[in-house]
């Protein structure tokens, strides 16, 4: 199915297999996903400000060249963790 240059708001997709799909230049603000398999998902040039991820398997996840101001994992500021890590490498 191709949806190009249109508006589809408040879509409810349940029990669907959309593997292999590509989303480009799409506004997904306010989007919610429950019980989804996103293994192998690739996200490039995205605004994920305010993203909340709960109870997720992120084994092998890789963040590269990302802005992390205010980002936390289990309540711990990532900036603080990285600063401590880099300080430890100097010692």
N, C-alpha and C positions, 0 to 999 in steps of 0.2 A: 504494500500500500504506500503510495506517495502522497504526502500532504505538503504542498509547497505554498509559501507566502500567504497563509491563511490564519485565521484565529479559531482555535478550538479551546475553549475555556471549560474548566471544571469537568474534564473527561474522567470517567471512572473506568479503569481497565483492570479486570480481575481474572486471574487464572489464565493469562495470556502468555504465549512464548514470543517475545520480541527479540530473541537473541540474534546477533548479527546486525542489528539496526544501527543506523547512524543518525545522530541529532546534531545539526549544525545551525548556528545563529538562531537558537531557540530560547525563548524566555520561559524558564521553569521556576520562577520565583514563587514561593509559597507551596512548592511541590512537596508531596509526602509519599514516602515509600515504606511499606510494611512487608515483612516476610519476603524479601526479594533476594535473588541470587545475582550479584553484580561481580562475580569473580571474573577476572580478566578485563574489568572495566578500565577504560582509559579516558581521562579528562584532561583536556588541554585548553589553556587560555580561558579559564572559567572564573566567575565571581562566586565564591563560596562563603562570603562574609555572612556570619550568623549561622553557619551550618551546625547542626546538632546530629551527632552519630551516637547511638546508644546500642549496647549489647550487640556489637558487630565483630565478626572475625576479620581482623585487618592484618593477619599474618602475611608477611611478605609485601605489605604496602610500602610504597616509595613516594616520597614528596620531594620534588626537585625544583629549585628556583622559585619557591613559593613565599609570599608575604605571610609572616606568622605572628604579627603584632597581636597580642591578646589571646593567642591560641593556647588552649589548655588540654591536657590529657589527664583524666582522673583528678581534676582540680589543680594540677601543677602547671605553672606557666612554662611553656616550651622555651621561651627566651632565657629563663633562669636555668633550665636544664642544659641548654646549649652553652651558656656562659660558663657554668660549672665544668662542663665537659672540656671546653677549650682551655680553661684555667688548669685543669688536671693534666692536660697534655703538655703544658709549659713546665710543670713541676718535675 
